[in-house]
């Protein structure tokens, strides 16, 4: 099964994450099927850049987002709606 989850990068105590579509049996740092965006929790507010069309594509084909990615998607979609008014 394909999952949409975070892949950690960055130095010790300075995390930076890529949002990836990857086989759920693969280790966290292995090769991903597709890179969908990134998440930087160290900025205030946290910076998220994501290709929503590709996320939607993978979810339609059965990919399961992790709990963290699901909350990031929900939070950024809500922020996009408030900024567009």
C-alpha positions as semicolon CSV with decimal commas, in nm:
position;residue;x (nm);y (nm);z (nm)
1;X;0,000;0,000;0,000
2;X;0,118;0,352;-0,075
3;X;0,125;0,602;0,209
4;X;0,176;0,977;0,214
5;X;0,410;1,060;0,497
6;X;0,702;1,275;0,609
7;X;1,065;1,208;0,525
8;X;1,307;1,374;0,769
9;X;1,600;1,586;0,657
10;X;1,808;1,849;0,833
11;X;2,067;1,847;1,104
12;X;2,035;1,733;1,461
13;X;1,774;1,946;1,643
14;X;1,689;2,122;1,313
15;X;1,430;1,905;1,138
16;X;1,303;1,967;0,788
17;X;1,056;1,730;0,624
18;X;0,958;1,637;0,272
19;X;0,604;1,515;0,211
20;X;0,632;1,202;-0,002
21;X;0,427;0,923;-0,154
22;X;0,607;0,600;-0,065
23;X;0,542;0,228;-0,023
24;X;0,435;0,183;0,338
25;X;0,681;-0,106;0,390
26;X;0,986;0,106;0,299
27;X;1,206;0,273;0,565
28;X;1,163;0,645;0,632
29;X;1,478;0,748;0,444
30;X;1,439;0,523;0,139
31;X;1,354;0,624;-0,217
32;X;1,007;0,773;-0,258
33;X;0,766;0,723;-0,545
34;X;0,704;1,099;-0,567
35;X;0,792;1,415;-0,374
36;X;0,477;1,612;-0,300
37;X;0,606;1,907;-0,100
38;X;0,784;2,007;0,218
39;X;0,716;2,106;0,578
40;X;0,946;2,325;0,787
41;X;0,831;2,329;1,152
42;X;1,108;2,565;1,269
43;X;0,968;2,880;1,108
44;X;0,695;3,074;1,282
45;X;0,438;2,996;1,151
46;X;0,546;2,660;1,011
47;X;0,607;2,677;0,635
48;X;0,427;2,423;0,418
49;X;0,452;2,395;0,042
50;X;0,249;2,116;-0,116
51;X;0,123;2,011;-0,459
52;X;-0,244;1,953;-0,369
53;X;-0,329;1,815;-0,713
54;X;-0,076;1,534;-0,676
55;X;-0,184;1,465;-0,315
56;X;-0,542;1,433;-0,436
57;X;-0,423;1,205;-0,720
58;X;-0,252;0,966;-0,476
59;X;-0,543;0,964;-0,230
60;X;-0,785;0,882;-0,513
61;X;-0,567;0,581;-0,596
62;X;-0,578;0,448;-0,242
63;X;-0,280;0,613;-0,072
64;X;-0,328;0,664;0,302
65;X;-0,189;0,986;0,452
66;X;-0,025;0,956;0,792
67;X;-0,195;1,129;1,085
68;X;0,059;1,413;1,075
69;X;0,024;1,467;0,700
70;X;-0,356;1,453;0,730
71;X;-0,347;1,731;0,990
72;X;-0,104;1,938;0,779
73;X;-0,333;1,906;0,476
74;X;-0,639;2,005;0,679
75;X;-0,461;2,300;0,841
76;X;-0,318;2,437;0,516
77;X;-0,643;2,393;0,324
78;X;-0,823;2,588;0,600
79;X;-0,557;2,862;0,583
80;X;-0,589;2,882;0,204
81;X;-0,965;2,937;0,234
82;X;-0,923;3,217;0,488
83;X;-0,661;3,394;0,273
84;X;-0,871;3,375;-0,041
85;X;-1,163;3,577;0,106
